[in-house]
Amino acid sequence: MLDARIPIFTTSVKNDFYRFFPFTQGGICSQLAETEALALKDKISSLGDFYVRCAQPNDAPYLYDLLRAYGTHVHNYEDLEFFPEAKMDLIVKNISTCLTHRFFISFLLFWENKPIAFFQVDPYRLETLTSIFNNKLLPAWSQCFVQKLALEELTKLNFADRWQWLHEHFVENAFQSCLSPYNITPNVAHWLNFVTISLENYKFLSQTLGDNDWVGNISYNLFPEFQRKGLMTHMISTCTDILAQNTHCSYLFSDRIADKNIASIKLLQKLNFQPGGTFFAYYGPEYHTRKHPDGNFSESCVCFYKKIA
């Protein structure tokens, strides 16, 4: 259980090679090192008649239409979440000053000196992941068990023993009580699968990432009139090279793409991202989309990831 946007994820799969990324719902990213931000500041890459660079404060007036097109344009997948209009000024300010606050990176693709696409990367170092699991995810999940979930103890267990421990200590009545405000009845075993795999992914990252290394959650949008020309593929490839050469980014991942969002899935497959596993996302009343303006729906999703350094 997370919040009114996405109360819960579940999966029918049970495999220690899958990768799920629930920590992106924690609302906390890691701050880039100043040296990384400085290295990105003046990078400009040409793509024929187009060019890529990080967002700057003077780009702010041009970002509103680009952000609104993400969820509202009829050519995009119809259940992309709207950027909340009440927070749009703040969102635009944060994007256009990303290299000042350093909590995420916003690359922009320009045509005739106007941004037509964004590619955003939210960084997570291990210390941030640990904090999110300890202070956000495990306290929420612990409501459904006879004792509090302890990250260190659970990740010491192998996959099968952790799965068994979670089943033995699970309290179904508490689980149903937590979900009652949302009027949903997900499969219990499938939720426990998701928790088990998520902890396995944390364990993998804790064994893989160095002190300065981070993984980046990606999001992107291109004005529909420029789609199907290969521009997003070239942009992400260019940005990936910039990240690999100038930052401590080890992996890029997309935490959640709907199975029906064929365009995004084909894009990431073309860029050699690996599927992390399929799962179900249950959305609450604060998750507003074109097809579901009042939220309260569910959909099958897949995540993707790619090692870059």
Phi and psi restraints in degrees (value plus and minus 20) as a CYANA .aco file:
   2 LEU   PHI    -137.8   -97.8
   2 LEU   PSI     -92.8   -52.8
   3 ASP   PHI    -180.6  -140.6
   3 ASP   PSI    -192.4  -152.4
   4 ALA   PHI     -93.1   -53.1
   4 ALA   PSI     -32.5     7.5
   5 ARG   PHI     -98.0   -58.0
   5 ARG   PSI     -74.7   -34.7
   6 ILE   PHI    -155.9  -115.9
   6 ILE   PSI      71.8   111.8
   7 PRO   PHI     -83.9   -43.9
   7 PRO   PSI     -52.4   -12.4
   8 ILE   PHI    -183.9  -143.9
   8 ILE   PSI     130.6   170.6
   9 PHE   PHI    -139.6   -99.6
   9 PHE   PSI     127.8   167.8
  10 THR   PHI    -160.7  -120.7
  10 THR   PSI     141.1   181.1
  11 THR   PHI    -169.0  -129.0
  11 THR   PSI     124.3   164.3
  12 SER   PHI    -104.9   -64.9
  12 SER   PSI     -32.3     7.7
  13 VAL   PHI    -102.1   -62.1
  13 VAL   PSI     136.4   176.4
  14 LYS   PHI    -164.0  -124.0
  14 LYS   PSI      70.8   110.8
  15 ASN   PHI    -174.4  -134.4
  15 ASN   PSI     111.0   151.0
  16 ASP   PHI     -97.8   -57.8
  16 ASP   PSI     -20.2    19.8
  17 PHE   PHI    -114.8   -74.8
  17 PHE   PSI     -27.2    12.8
  18 TYR   PHI     -97.4   -57.4
  18 TYR   PSI     139.3   179.3
  19 ARG   PHI    -149.5  -109.5
  19 ARG   PSI      98.0   138.0
  20 PHE   PHI    -140.1  -100.1
  20 PHE   PSI     131.0   171.0
  21 PHE   PHI    -149.1  -109.1
  21 PHE   PSI      40.9    80.9
  22 PRO   PHI     -89.1   -49.1
  22 PRO   PSI     -34.3     5.7
  23 PHE   PHI     -87.5   -47.5
  23 PHE   PSI     -34.7     5.3
  24 THR   PHI     -88.5   -48.5
  24 THR   PSI     -36.8     3.2
  25 GLN   PHI    -104.4   -64.4
  25 GLN   PSI     -17.5    22.5
  26 GLY   PHI    -100.5   -60.5
  26 GLY   PSI     -30.5     9.5
  27 GLY   PHI      54.5    94.5
  27 GLY   PSI      -6.5    33.5
  28 ILE   PHI    -150.4  -110.4
  28 ILE   PSI     109.8   149.8
  29 CYS   PHI    -135.3   -95.3
  29 CYS   PSI     148.4   188.4
  30 SER   PHI    -107.3   -67.3
  30 SER   PSI     129.5   169.5
  31 GLN   PHI    -106.6   -66.6
  31 GLN   PSI     111.7   151.7
  32 LEU   PHI     -82.4   -42.4
  32 LEU   PSI     130.3   170.3
  33 ALA   PHI     -86.9   -46.9
  33 ALA   PSI     128.8   168.8
  34 GLU   PHI     -78.2   -38.2
  34 GLU   PSI     -56.6   -16.6
  35 THR   PHI     -84.4   -44.4
  35 THR   PSI     -55.2   -15.2
  36 GLU   PHI     -87.8   -47.8
  36 GLU   PSI     -64.7   -24.7
  37 ALA   PHI     -82.2   -42.2
  37 ALA   PSI     -62.0   -22.0
  38 LEU   PHI     -84.4   -44.4
  38 LEU   PSI     -57.9   -17.9
  39 ALA   PHI     -86.2   -46.2
  39 ALA   PSI     -50.9   -10.9
  40 LEU   PHI    -105.0   -65.0
  40 LEU   PSI     -41.4    -1.4
  41 LYS   PHI     -76.0   -36.0
  41 LYS   PSI     -64.3   -24.3
  42 ASP   PHI    -125.9   -85.9
  42 ASP   PSI      -7.4    32.6
  43 LYS   PHI     -96.1   -56.1
  43 LYS   PSI     102.2   142.2
  44 ILE   PHI    -150.2  -110.2
  44 ILE   PSI     105.2   145.2
  45 SER   PHI    -139.5   -99.5
  45 SER   PSI     108.8   148.8
  46 SER   PHI    -105.4   -65.4
  46 SER   PSI     117.9   157.9
  47 LEU   PHI    -147.2  -107.2
  47 LEU   PSI      50.5    90.5
  48 GLY   PHI      47.0    87.0
  48 GLY   PSI    -138.5   -98.5
  49 ASP   PHI    -100.5   -60.5
  49 ASP   PSI     -18.6    21.4
  50 PHE   PHI    -138.8   -98.8
  50 PHE   PSI     146.4   186.4
  51 TYR   PHI    -170.2  -130.2
  51 TYR   PSI     138.1   178.1
  52 VAL   PHI    -140.8  -100.8
  52 VAL   PSI     116.6   156.6
  53 ARG   PHI    -176.1  -136.1
  53 ARG   PSI     149.2   189.2
  54 CYS   PHI     -93.2   -53.2
  54 CYS   PSI     132.2   172.2
  55 ALA   PHI     -82.9   -42.9
  55 ALA   PSI     127.5   167.5
  56 GLN   PHI    -149.8  -109.8
  56 GLN   PSI     140.5   180.5
  57 PRO   PHI     -75.0   -35.0
  57 PRO   PSI     -54.3   -14.3
  58 ASN   PHI     -92.1   -52.1
  58 ASN   PSI     -28.0    12.0
  59 ASP   PHI    -101.4   -61.4
  59 ASP   PSI     -34.3     5.7
  60 ALA   PHI     -70.0   -30.0
  60 ALA   PSI     -67.5   -27.5
  61 PRO   PHI     -80.8   -40.8
  61 PRO   PSI     -43.0    -3.0
  62 TYR   PHI    -111.9   -71.9
  62 TYR   PSI     -24.6    15.4
  63 LEU   PHI    -106.6   -66.6
  63 LEU   PSI     -42.1    -2.1
  64 TYR   PHI     -78.9   -38.9
  64 TYR   PSI     -70.7   -30.7
  65 ASP   PHI     -84.8   -44.8
  65 ASP   PSI     -56.7   -16.7
  66 LEU   PHI     -85.5   -45.5
  66 LEU   PSI     -62.1   -22.1
  67 LEU   PHI     -90.0   -50.0
  67 LEU   PSI     -60.3   -20.3
  68 ARG   PHI     -85.2   -45.2
  68 ARG   PSI     -54.1   -14.1
  69 ALA   PHI     -85.9   -45.9
  69 ALA   PSI     -43.2    -3.2
  70 TYR   PHI     -74.9   -34.9
  70 TYR   PSI     -74.2   -34.2
  71 GLY   PHI    -117.3   -77.3
  71 GLY   PSI     -37.7     2.3
  72 THR   PHI    -119.9   -79.9
  72 THR   PSI     -42.7    -2.7
  73 HIS   PHI     -93.6   -53.6
  73 HIS   PSI     115.5   155.5
  74 VAL   PHI     -86.9   -46.9
  74 VAL   PSI     -37.9     2.1
  75 HIS   PHI    -102.3   -62.3
  75 HIS   PSI     -34.4     5.6
  76 ASN   PHI    -108.6   -68.6
  76 ASN   PSI     140.8   180.8
  77 TYR   PHI     -73.6   -33.6
  77 TYR   PSI     111.9   151.9
  78 GLU   PHI     -95.1   -55.1
  78 GLU   PSI     -29.6    10.4
  79 ASP   PHI    -132.4   -92.4
  79 ASP   PSI       9.8    49.8
  80 LEU   PHI     -93.5   -53.5
  80 LEU   PSI     116.5   156.5
  81 GLU   PHI     -90.0   -50.0
  81 GLU   PSI     118.3   158.3
  82 PHE   PHI     -88.2   -48.2
  82 PHE   PSI     120.7   160.7
  83 PHE   PHI     -89.5   -49.5
  83 PHE   PSI     107.0   147.0
  84 PRO   PHI     -83.6   -43.6
  84 PRO   PSI     103.6   143.6
  85 GLU   PHI     -82.1   -42.1
  85 GLU   PSI     -54.8   -14.8
  86 ALA   PHI     -84.6   -44.6
  86 ALA   PSI     -42.4    -2.4
  87 LYS   PHI    -128.1   -88.1
  87 LYS   PSI     -11.2    28.8
  88 MET   PHI     -81.7   -41.7
  88 MET   PSI     -61.3   -21.3
  89 ASP   PHI     -80.0   -40.0
  89 ASP   PSI     -63.0   -23.0
  90 LEU   PHI     -86.5   -46.5
  90 LEU   PSI     -61.7   -21.7
  91 ILE   PHI     -81.6   -41.6
  91 ILE   PSI     -66.2   -26.2
  92 VAL   PHI     -81.8   -41.8
  92 VAL   PSI     -62.8   -22.8
  93 LYS   PHI     -81.3   -41.3
  93 LYS   PSI     -65.1   -25.1
  94 ASN   PHI     -83.5   -43.5
  94 ASN   PSI     -61.8   -21.8
  95 ILE   PHI     -84.8   -44.8
  95 ILE   PSI     -65.4   -25.4
  96 SER   PHI     -93.6   -53.6
  96 SER   PSI     -34.8     5.2
  97 THR   PHI    -136.8   -96.8
  97 THR   PSI       8.2    48.2
  98 CYS   PHI     -79.7   -39.7
  98 CYS   PSI     -54.0   -14.0
  99 LEU   PHI    -103.6   -63.6
  99 LEU   PSI     -23.7    16.3
 100 THR   PHI    -110.0   -70.0
 100 THR   PSI     -70.3   -30.3
 101 HIS   PHI    -100.9   -60.9
 101 HIS   PSI     -47.7    -7.7
 102 ARG   PHI      48.8    88.8
 102 ARG   PSI       1.7    41.7
 103 PHE   PHI    -113.8   -73.8
 103 PHE   PSI     -27.5    12.5
 104 PHE   PHI    -181.7  -141.7
 104 PHE   PSI     149.8   189.8
 105 ILE   PHI    -137.1   -97.1
 105 ILE   PSI     107.4   147.4
 106 SER   PHI    -137.1   -97.1
 106 SER   PSI      86.5   126.5
 107 PHE   PHI    -106.5   -66.5
 107 PHE   PSI     124.3   164.3
 108 LEU   PHI    -143.8  -103.8
 108 LEU   PSI     123.4   163.4
 109 LEU   PHI    -123.8   -83.8
 109 LEU   PSI     108.6   148.6
 110 PHE   PHI    -132.6   -92.6
 110 PHE   PSI     122.9   162.9
 111 TRP   PHI    -154.6  -114.6
 111 TRP   PSI     104.6   144.6
 112 GLU   PHI      32.4    72.4
 112 GLU   PSI      20.9    60.9
 113 ASN   PHI      45.3    85.3
 113 ASN   PSI       0.4    40.4
 114 LYS   PHI    -143.6  -103.6
 114 LYS   PSI     116.3   156.3
 115 PRO   PHI     -91.3   -51.3
 115 PRO   PSI     109.0   149.0
 116 ILE   PHI    -136.1   -96.1
 116 ILE   PSI     -25.0    15.0
 117 ALA   PHI    -175.6  -135.6
 117 ALA   PSI     131.6   171.6
 118 PHE   PHI    -146.2  -106.2
 118 PHE   PSI     131.0   171.0
 119 PHE   PHI    -155.7  -115.7
 119 PHE   PSI      87.2   127.2
 120 GLN   PHI    -126.3   -86.3
 120 GLN   PSI     122.7   162.7
 121 VAL   PHI    -148.2  -108.2
 121 VAL   PSI     100.1   140.1
 122 ASP   PHI    -121.1   -81.1
 122 ASP   PSI      96.6   136.6
 123 PRO   PHI    -106.0   -66.0
 123 PRO   PSI     124.2   164.2
 124 TYR   PHI    -156.1  -116.1
 124 TYR   PSI      91.3   131.3
 125 ARG   PHI    -105.4   -65.4
 125 ARG   PSI     146.9   186.9
 126 LEU   PHI     -79.6   -39.6
 126 LEU   PSI     -59.7   -19.7
 127 GLU   PHI     -81.8   -41.8
 127 GLU   PSI     -55.3   -15.3
 128 THR   PHI     -89.9   -49.9
 128 THR   PSI     -63.1   -23.1
 129 LEU   PHI     -79.6   -39.6
 129 LEU   PSI     -64.1   -24.1
 130 THR   PHI     -81.2   -41.2
 130 THR   PSI     -63.3   -23.3
 131 SER   PHI     -83.2   -43.2
 131 SER   PSI     -62.6   -22.6
 132 ILE   PHI     -84.7   -44.7
 132 ILE   PSI     -63.6   -23.6
 133 PHE   PHI     -84.0   -44.0
 133 PHE   PSI     -64.5   -24.5
 134 ASN   PHI     -92.2   -52.2
 134 ASN   PSI     -55.2   -15.2
 135 ASN   PHI    -126.5   -86.5
 135 ASN   PSI     -33.9     6.1
 136 LYS   PHI    -141.9  -101.9
 136 LYS   PSI     -82.2   -42.2
 137 LEU   PHI     -91.0   -51.0
 137 LEU   PSI     -73.5   -33.5
 138 LEU   PHI     -84.9   -44.9
 138 LEU   PSI     -59.5   -19.5
 139 PRO   PHI     -80.6   -40.6
 139 PRO   PSI     -58.0   -18.0
 140 ALA   PHI     -88.1   -48.1
 140 ALA   PSI     -65.4   -25.4
 141 TRP   PHI     -87.3   -47.3
 141 TRP   PSI     -52.4   -12.4
 142 SER   PHI     -82.4   -42.4
 142 SER   PSI     -41.2    -1.2
 143 GLN   PHI     -77.9   -37.9
 143 GLN   PSI     -40.1    -0.1
 144 CYS   PHI    -125.2   -85.2
 144 CYS   PSI      -3.4    36.6
 145 PHE   PHI    -153.0  -113.0
 145 PHE   PSI     142.0   182.0
 146 VAL   PHI     -94.7   -54.7
 146 VAL   PSI     -34.1     5.9
 147 GLN   PHI    -166.6  -126.6
 147 GLN   PSI     141.8   181.8
 148 LYS   PHI     -85.1   -45.1
 148 LYS   PSI     121.8   161.8
 149 LEU   PHI     -99.3   -59.3
 149 LEU   PSI     111.6   151.6
 150 ALA   PHI    -132.3   -92.3
 150 ALA   PSI     100.0   140.0
 151 LEU   PHI     -78.7   -38.7
 151 LEU   PSI     -68.6   -28.6
 152 GLU   PHI     -82.4   -42.4
 152 GLU   PSI     -62.8   -22.8
 153 GLU   PHI     -88.3   -48.3
 153 GLU   PSI     -60.7   -20.7
 154 LEU   PHI     -89.6   -49.6
 154 LEU   PSI     -54.4   -14.4
 155 THR   PHI    -104.2   -64.2
 155 THR   PSI     -29.4    10.6
 156 LYS   PHI     -93.5   -53.5
 156 LYS   PSI     -48.3    -8.3
 157 LEU   PHI     -93.1   -53.1
 157 LEU   PSI     130.7   170.7
 158 ASN   PHI     -94.6   -54.6
 158 ASN   PSI     151.9   191.9
 159 PHE   PHI     -78.5   -38.5
 159 PHE   PSI     -68.2   -28.2
 160 ALA   PHI     -85.2   -45.2
 160 ALA   PSI     -61.5   -21.5
 161 ASP   PHI     -88.8   -48.8
 161 ASP   PSI     -56.4   -16.4
 162 ARG   PHI     -85.5   -45.5
 162 ARG   PSI     -64.2   -24.2
 163 TRP   PHI     -78.3   -38.3
 163 TRP   PSI     -64.0   -24.0
 164 GLN   PHI     -85.8   -45.8
 164 GLN   PSI     -63.1   -23.1
 165 TRP   PHI     -80.7   -40.7
 165 TRP   PSI     -65.2   -25.2
 166 LEU   PHI     -82.9   -42.9
 166 LEU   PSI     -60.3   -20.3
 167 HIS   PHI     -85.9   -45.9
 167 HIS   PSI     -59.9   -19.9
 168 GLU   PHI     -90.8   -50.8
 168 GLU   PSI     -47.3    -7.3
 169 HIS   PHI    -124.4   -84.4
 169 HIS   PSI     -14.3    25.7
 170 PHE   PHI     -96.5   -56.5
 170 PHE   PSI     123.7   163.7
 171 VAL   PHI    -141.0  -101.0
 171 VAL   PSI      85.3   125.3
 172 GLU   PHI     -86.3   -46.3
 172 GLU   PSI     -57.5   -17.5
 173 ASN   PHI     -81.1   -41.1
 173 ASN   PSI     -59.1   -19.1
 174 ALA   PHI     -86.8   -46.8
 174 ALA   PSI     -57.8   -17.8
 175 PHE   PHI     -80.6   -40.6
 175 PHE   PSI     -68.6   -28.6
 176 GLN   PHI     -85.4   -45.4
 176 GLN   PSI     -55.4   -15.4
 177 SER   PHI     -85.6   -45.6
 177 SER   PSI     -59.8   -19.8
 178 CYS   PHI     -84.4   -44.4
 178 CYS   PSI     -52.6   -12.6
 179 LEU   PHI    -112.7   -72.7
 179 LEU   PSI     -29.4    10.6
 180 SER   PHI     -76.4   -36.4
 180 SER   PSI     -54.1   -14.1
 181 PRO   PHI     -84.1   -44.1
 181 PRO   PSI     -39.5     0.5
 182 TYR   PHI    -121.7   -81.7
 182 TYR   PSI     -24.1    15.9
 183 ASN   PHI      35.9    75.9
 183 ASN   PSI      25.8    65.8
 184 ILE   PHI    -148.5  -108.5
 184 ILE   PSI     132.8   172.8
 185 THR   PHI    -153.7  -113.7
 185 THR   PSI      51.3    91.3
 186 PRO   PHI     -90.0   -50.0
 186 PRO   PSI     140.1   180.1
 187 ASN   PHI     -87.5   -47.5
 187 ASN   PSI     105.1   145.1
 188 VAL   PHI     -81.5   -41.5
 188 VAL   PSI     -69.8   -29.8
 189 ALA   PHI     -80.6   -40.6
 189 ALA   PSI     -54.6   -14.6
 190 HIS   PHI     -90.3   -50.3
 190 HIS   PSI     -53.2   -13.2
 191 TRP   PHI     -89.1   -49.1
 191 TRP   PSI     -62.3   -22.3
 192 LEU   PHI     -83.7   -43.7
 192 LEU   PSI     -54.5   -14.5
 193 ASN   PHI     -80.1   -40.1
 193 ASN   PSI     -65.1   -25.1
 194 PHE   PHI     -83.2   -43.2
 194 PHE   PSI     -63.4   -23.4
 195 VAL   PHI     -82.6   -42.6
 195 VAL   PSI     -64.7   -24.7
 196 THR   PHI     -80.6   -40.6
 196 THR   PSI     -66.3   -26.3
 197 ILE   PHI     -88.3   -48.3
 197 ILE   PSI     -59.0   -19.0
 198 SER   PHI     -80.3   -40.3
 198 SER   PSI     -61.5   -21.5
 199 LEU   PHI     -87.8   -47.8
 199 LEU   PSI     -53.9   -13.9
 200 GLU   PHI     -85.2   -45.2
 200 GLU   PSI     -58.6   -18.6
 201 ASN   PHI     -86.7   -46.7
 201 ASN   PSI     -60.6   -20.6
 202 TYR   PHI     -78.1   -38.1
 202 TYR   PSI     -64.4   -24.4
 203 LYS   PHI     -79.9   -39.9
 203 LYS   PSI     -63.9   -23.9
 204 PHE   PHI     -80.5   -40.5
 204 PHE   PSI     -67.1   -27.1
 205 LEU   PHI     -86.3   -46.3
 205 LEU   PSI     -56.2   -16.2
 206 SER   PHI     -86.3   -46.3
 206 SER   PSI     -45.8    -5.8
 207 GLN   PHI    -111.1   -71.1
 207 GLN   PSI     -30.8     9.2
 208 THR   PHI    -126.9   -86.9
 208 THR   PSI     -59.3   -19.3
 209 LEU   PHI    -103.8   -63.8
 209 LEU   PSI     115.6   155.6
 210 GLY   PHI    -101.2   -61.2
 210 GLY   PSI    -199.3  -159.3
 211 ASP   PHI     -79.5   -39.5
 211 ASP   PSI     -57.4   -17.4
 212 ASN   PHI    -119.4   -79.4
 212 ASN   PSI     -28.3    11.7
 213 ASP   PHI     -91.3   -51.3
 213 ASP   PSI     132.4   172.4
 214 TRP   PHI    -167.1  -127.1
 214 TRP   PSI     141.0   181.0
 215 VAL   PHI    -131.2   -91.2
 215 VAL   PSI     126.3   166.3
 216 GLY   PHI    -141.3  -101.3
 216 GLY   PSI     104.1   144.1
 217 ASN   PHI    -103.4   -63.4
 217 ASN   PSI     109.9   149.9
 218 ILE   PHI    -126.6   -86.6
 218 ILE   PSI     130.4   170.4
 219 SER   PHI    -165.5  -125.5
 219 SER   PSI     135.5   175.5
 220 TYR   PHI    -182.3  -142.3
 220 TYR   PSI     137.4   177.4
 221 ASN   PHI    -179.5  -139.5
 221 ASN   PSI     125.9   165.9
 222 LEU   PHI    -152.3  -112.3
 222 LEU   PSI     113.3   153.3
 223 PHE   PHI     -70.8   -30.8
 223 PHE   PSI     112.4   152.4
 224 PRO   PHI     -73.5   -33.5
 224 PRO   PSI     -53.3   -13.3
 225 GLU   PHI     -87.2   -47.2
 225 GLU   PSI     -34.0     6.0
 226 PHE   PHI    -125.6   -85.6
 226 PHE   PSI     -18.6    21.4
 227 GLN   PHI     -94.9   -54.9
 227 GLN   PSI     143.3   183.3
 228 ARG   PHI      43.4    83.4
 228 ARG   PSI      10.2    50.2
 229 LYS   PHI    -141.2  -101.2
 229 LYS   PSI     -14.3    25.7
 230 GLY   PHI      60.8   100.8
 230 GLY   PSI     -14.3    25.7
 231 LEU   PHI     -88.1   -48.1
 231 LEU   PSI     -61.0   -21.0
 232 MET   PHI     -86.3   -46.3
 232 MET   PSI     -58.0   -18.0
 233 THR   PHI     -80.9   -40.9
 233 THR   PSI     -67.5   -27.5
 234 HIS   PHI     -86.2   -46.2
 234 HIS   PSI     -58.3   -18.3
 235 MET   PHI     -83.6   -43.6
 235 MET   PSI     -69.7   -29.7
 236 ILE   PHI     -85.1   -45.1
 236 ILE   PSI     -58.9   -18.9
 237 SER   PHI     -80.6   -40.6
 237 SER   PSI     -63.6   -23.6
 238 THR   PHI     -84.4   -44.4
 238 THR   PSI     -65.6   -25.6
 239 CYS   PHI     -85.1   -45.1
 239 CYS   PSI     -56.5   -16.5
 240 THR   PHI     -82.9   -42.9
 240 THR   PSI     -61.5   -21.5
 241 ASP   PHI     -83.7   -43.7
 241 ASP   PSI     -61.9   -21.9
 242 ILE   PHI     -81.3   -41.3
 242 ILE   PSI     -63.9   -23.9
 243 LEU   PHI     -83.8   -43.8
 243 LEU   PSI     -63.5   -23.5
 244 ALA   PHI     -83.4   -43.4
 244 ALA   PSI     -53.7   -13.7
 245 GLN   PHI    -108.4   -68.4
 245 GLN   PSI     -39.7     0.3
 246 ASN   PHI    -147.3  -107.3
 246 ASN   PSI     -21.5    18.5
 247 THR   PHI    -158.1  -118.1
 247 THR   PSI     158.4   198.4
 248 HIS   PHI    -118.1   -78.1
 248 HIS   PSI       4.1    44.1
 249 CYS   PHI     -88.8   -48.8
 249 CYS   PSI     105.2   145.2
 250 SER   PHI    -120.3   -80.3
 250 SER   PSI     -57.8   -17.8
 251 TYR   PHI    -156.2  -116.2
 251 TYR   PSI     127.6   167.6
 252 LEU   PHI    -130.8   -90.8
 252 LEU   PSI     126.2   166.2
 253 PHE   PHI    -168.0  -128.0
 253 PHE   PSI     135.2   175.2
 254 SER   PHI    -135.6   -95.6
 254 SER   PSI      95.0   135.0
 255 ASP   PHI     -93.2   -53.2
 255 ASP   PSI     -41.7    -1.7
 256 ARG   PHI    -184.5  -144.5
 256 ARG   PSI      90.6   130.6
 257 ILE   PHI    -149.2  -109.2
 257 ILE   PSI     109.5   149.5
 258 ALA   PHI     -83.3   -43.3
 258 ALA   PSI     121.8   161.8
 259 ASP   PHI     -76.9   -36.9
 259 ASP   PSI     -49.3    -9.3
 260 LYS   PHI    -104.1   -64.1
 260 LYS   PSI     -26.9    13.1
 261 ASN   PHI    -104.8   -64.8
 261 ASN   PSI      51.6    91.6
 262 ILE   PHI     -81.3   -41.3
 262 ILE   PSI     -57.3   -17.3
 263 ALA   PHI     -81.7   -41.7
 263 ALA   PSI     -64.9   -24.9
 264 SER   PHI     -87.4   -47.4
 264 SER   PSI     -60.0   -20.0
 265 ILE   PHI     -83.3   -43.3
 265 ILE   PSI     -64.4   -24.4
 266 LYS   PHI     -84.9   -44.9
 266 LYS   PSI     -56.6   -16.6
 267 LEU   PHI     -81.0   -41.0
 267 LEU   PSI     -70.4   -30.4
 268 LEU   PHI     -89.2   -49.2
 268 LEU   PSI     -54.7   -14.7
 269 GLN   PHI     -83.1   -43.1
 269 GLN   PSI     -60.5   -20.5
 270 LYS   PHI     -83.3   -43.3
 270 LYS   PSI     -51.3   -11.3
 271 LEU   PHI    -108.3   -68.3
 271 LEU   PSI     -10.6    29.4
 272 ASN   PHI      48.5    88.5
 272 ASN   PSI       8.1    48.1
 273 PHE   PHI     -94.7   -54.7
 273 PHE   PSI     124.0   164.0
 274 GLN   PHI    -117.2   -77.2
 274 GLN   PSI     118.8   158.8
 275 PRO   PHI     -87.8   -47.8
 275 PRO   PSI     114.3   154.3
 276 GLY   PHI    -113.8   -73.8
 276 GLY   PSI     -37.1     2.9
 277 GLY   PHI     120.2   160.2
 277 GLY   PSI     134.1   174.1
 278 THR   PHI    -116.4   -76.4
 278 THR   PSI     128.0   168.0
 279 PHE   PHI    -178.3  -138.3
 279 PHE   PSI     149.1   189.1
 280 PHE   PHI    -127.2   -87.2
 280 PHE   PSI     114.4   154.4
 281 ALA   PHI    -130.5   -90.5
 281 ALA   PSI     109.3   149.3
 282 TYR   PHI    -126.8   -86.8
 282 TYR   PSI      99.2   139.2
 283 TYR   PHI    -120.6   -80.6
 283 TYR   PSI     123.4   163.4
 284 GLY   PHI    -117.4   -77.4
 284 GLY   PSI    -186.2  -146.2
 285 PRO   PHI     -92.8   -52.8
 285 PRO   PSI     -31.4     8.6
 286 GLU   PHI    -117.2   -77.2
 286 GLU   PSI     -17.2    22.8
 287 TYR   PHI    -120.0   -80.0
 287 TYR   PSI      77.4   117.4
 288 HIS   PHI    -122.5   -82.5
 288 HIS   PSI     108.9   148.9
 289 THR   PHI    -153.0  -113.0
 289 THR   PSI     151.7   191.7
 290 ARG   PHI     -82.8   -42.8
 290 ARG   PSI     -61.8   -21.8
 291 LYS   PHI     -98.7   -58.7
 291 LYS   PSI     -52.9   -12.9
 292 HIS   PHI    -145.5  -105.5
 292 HIS   PSI      56.4    96.4
 293 PRO   PHI     -84.3   -44.3
 293 PRO   PSI     -39.0     1.0
 294 ASP   PHI    -124.5   -84.5
 294 ASP   PSI      -9.1    30.9
 295 GLY   PHI      47.1    87.1
 295 GLY   PSI    -166.8  -126.8
 296 ASN   PHI      37.0    77.0
 296 ASN   PSI      42.3    82.3
 297 PHE   PHI    -170.0  -130.0
 297 PHE   PSI     155.1   195.1
 298 SER   PHI    -157.7  -117.7
 298 SER   PSI     138.1   178.1
 299 GLU   PHI    -176.3  -136.3
 299 GLU   PSI     133.7   173.7
 300 SER   PHI    -100.8   -60.8
 300 SER   PSI     116.3   156.3
 301 CYS   PHI    -152.8  -112.8
 301 CYS   PSI     148.6   188.6
 302 VAL   PHI    -159.8  -119.8
 302 VAL   PSI     129.9   169.9
 303 CYS   PHI    -133.4   -93.4
 303 CYS   PSI     137.9   177.9
 304 PHE   PHI    -153.8  -113.8
 304 PHE   PSI     133.3   173.3
 305 TYR   PHI    -170.3  -130.3
 305 TYR   PSI     140.2   180.2
 306 LYS   PHI    -171.4  -131.4
 306 LYS   PSI     110.6   150.6
 307 LYS   PHI    -101.3   -61.3
 307 LYS   PSI     110.7   150.7
 308 ILE   PHI    -140.3  -100.3
 308 ILE   PSI     -35.7     4.3
